[in-house]
Amino acid sequence: MTMSAVLDDGPEVGNSAPLSPCPACGSTAADAIEVMRVHEQHLAYMQGDTRAAQRLDQALGHAMTAYDMHRCRQCRLEFSNPPLAPAQAWYAELYGRLPLYPSERWEYAAARDSFAPQDTVVDYGCGSGLFLLSVRDRVRHAFGFDFSRAAVEAAAGQGLRAHVLDLDVRNRGTPLPVPANHVTAFHVLEHLARPESLFHFAEAVAGPSARLWVAVPSDRRASRVYAEPDALDAPPHHLTRWTEASLREIGRRHGWVLEQHLYEPLAASTAVWEATRRLPI
């Protein structure tokens, strides 16, 4: 089985939780790099709207007030400690306020161009089914799975075959009539408290020569290149920040080989703008 990774573009201690091994490579050697305070993050998401931030505080689903971010010395993955994801109500509150779901992504086409008419495609974290809608008439079977029951109902309302995601799917056999030729996971991995759950799912549904398409925020995005704060690219929204090495390592640990690593093409005008807008003049 092969995997394709598609990318679009000494601090204080925040909690006393013991450091977990790197979720990508398993190394226990990591450096603390920053502390993300939950309420401050919520204020940033809600652009200073105190009441909206308080609603996010209440919807979080656990009592964490701060996350420590660490960087693995071996694969350079940046990961939160502890790895606690928000509750579904939190995501509903956040995404109800912020328009974070584009109808089309560059990585959709990058994966779609490899599909054949006889293929079976499974989308992990399908949401309301935007990607599935774009492929259901191009392949033999298209299935979606998502953690959100509301999202699955929205996808099913459009005639898509969508199911509520079972985190224990690897212990329940393949939940499909035929094995998948392609498993897609667009901007899901960075949200998972247990990133290995994606690979367990893919193992359960994939055929012997399947390809796994994983899209994550790019390590070349401007905020990372210029070391600038980016609230949405940090906990509690994003629990991990991936590199080519960390994607290769987590795939290897779960039986996948990283076949190709792609970056979304960046227009020269955008690159020039990102550099020049930071100059004093």
N, C-alpha and C positions, 0 to 999 in steps of 0.2 A: 504494500500500500504506500502511496506517495502523498505528500502534503505540499501545497503551494501556499505561501504566505504573501498576502497582498496588502500593501500599506498605503493609505491615503495620507494625504499629508500629516563640623562638630557641633551639631545642634542640640538644643535642649531635649530632654526626654518627655514624651507626651503621655505615656502610660507605662504601667509596670508589667505588662504581659511579657512572658519569656519569648525570645525570638524563635520563630519557627524556621525550619530549613527553607531554602529557596524553592518556590513551587515549580520552577522550571528545571533546574539541574540537581536540586537536592543538597547543594553545598550549604554548610553552616557558617561560612565566612562571608560576612556582609558588613557594610558600613552604614551607620545612621546618617541620613542626609537632610531630613527636615521633619517638622511636626505640623500636621494639618489639624486645626481645631474645627470641630464639626460646626458649631454655630457660626463661626466666621465664614466657613465655606458656604453655609446656607445663605448668609447675607449676600455673599458674592453671587451665588446663583440667582437670587431674587433681586439683584441690583439694589440692595439696601432696603428693601421692603421688609420691615421688621415683622409684621404679622404673617407674611408669607413664609419668612424664615422660621418663625415659631411653628408654623404648621408642618414644615419639614422636620423640625426637631421632634415633634410629637409622632410623626409618621415613621421615623427611622427604624423602630422595631427593636432597638437595644439601647443600653445605657452608655455607650461609648461617647466620650466628649472630645477625644483626640486620637489621631492615628499617627504612629511613627512610620516614616518611610525609610526603607533601607535599600541599598544597592549591592547586589551580589558581586563579589570580587571575581567570580569565575565567569559567569555568562552576562553580567551587567544588567540583568533584569532589576527593575526597581519595583519593590512590592511593599504592601502595607502590613503593619503589625499592630494589632491582630488582623487577620483577613476576614473581617465581618462585613457582609454585604447588607445594604438597606432592605427593608421589607418591600413587598409589592406596592403597598399603599404609598410609600415614599416615591417610587418611580412614577406612579400615577399622578401624584401631586406635582412633581418636577416637570414631567413631560406635558402635563396639562397647561403649564405656564410657558415653557420654552419650546420653540419649534425646532427640534433636533433631528427630525426624521425627513431627509430629502427623498423625493419620489424616485430619484435615479442617482446611482453612485458610479464612479469610474470602475470600481472593482466588480460591480455587477456584470458589466460588459466583458471584463477580463476573464471571469469565470464562464460566463454564458457562451463565449466563442469556442469553448472546448466541448460543449455538449453536443451529443448526437441524437437524432430523432428517437432511437430505441432506448435511450438512457433513462434511468430512474434517478431523480434528484431529491435530496432531503435537505431542507433548510433548518438549521438549529438556531433558535431565537428568531423566528420568522416574523414576530410582531403581527401587524394587521395584514401582512402578505404582499407587500409591495414587490419584493423580488420574485415571489412565486407567480404573481400575476404576469410578470414579464417572460416567464419561461414555460408556463403550463401548456401552451399551444405548440411548444418547440420540442418537447420531450414526451416520452411514453407515460411516465408517472412523475408527479411532483407532490411532495408531502412537506408539511411544515410542523414544527414543534416549538412551543414557547412556554415560558414559566407563567405567563399571565393568562388567566382564563378569559378575561375581557378581550385580550388581543386575539386569542384563538377563536372566540365567538365572532369577532369582527372579520377575521379571515374566512371563517366558514360561511359567513353571510354573503361573501362574494363568490361562493361556489368552490372555494379551495378546500383541499383535504388537510385540515390542521388539527393538531392534538395538543393537549396540555402535556408539558414535558415532565417526564418521570425521572427524577435524579437517580433512581435505582434501576434504570433501564438495562444496565449490563447484566443484572441478575434475573431478568425476566424474559430473555430471549429477544430475537429480532421482532420489533413491533410492525413489520411491513410484510406485504405479500411477496415481495421480491427484494433481494439485496440492492443497495444503492450503488450506482456508479460514481456519483459525486455527492459529497456532503459539504454544505456551505455553512459558514459561521461568520457573519459580517458584523463586526463591532460588538461582539459578545464576550470574547475571552477576557478583556480587560475589566469586565464587571463581575467576574466569577470569584467567589470566595475560595472555590476549589477548582482551579483551572484544569486539573486532570479530568474533571467530569465531562468536559467536551470530548476528550479522547476516548473515554469509556463509552460514551454515547456513539461516537463514530465507529468504534470497534464493533458495537452491537448491531449496527444497521448496514455496515459497508460490505461490499463484495470483495473478493481477493485482490482485485486490481483497481480498487476505488481510489479516487483522488479527494483529498480534504482541502478545501479552500478556506483559509483563515485570514480575515482582514482586521487589522488593528490600527490605532492611531500611529502615525509615522514617528520614528525617532529623529526624523529630519524636519519636523514641524518647527515653525519659527520660534515658538515659546521655549522649546527644548534647546535649539541651537543657540539662542541668545540668553538662556538661563533666566527666563522671565516667568512670573507666576501665571498659572493657567488653572483656574479653579475647577473647571470641568475635566481636566486631565489629571485629577487627583482625587483621593478619597473624600467623601464616601462614594462619589460617582465612579471614578476609575480606581480600582484596587491594585492594578499592575500597569507597568509601562514596559513594552516589549522591544527587544533588539533582535537582529538576525540570529545572533548566537543563542539567545534564550529560546527563540522559537525552534531552532534546530535541536536544542537539548531536550525540551519538553516533548517534542515529537519522537526523538530517539528513545526516550525512556518508556514510551508507550507504543513502540513498534512502527513508527512512521518515519520515512526518510524525507527530509526537506529537499524537494526537487528543484524549486525555483523560488526566488525572493524578489518581489517586484515593488517598485515605488511608483506611485501616481506621478505622471509627468508634470513638472512644474514649469509654467510659462516663464520665459525670461523676464517679462515685464513684472510679474509677481515677485520673482526673486530680487530684482532691482529695487522694487518698492519696499519690500521687507527690510532690505539693508539700509536704504537711504532715509526712510522715515525715522530711523533710530539715531541719525546724526544730529548733532547740536543745532545745525542750521536748518 
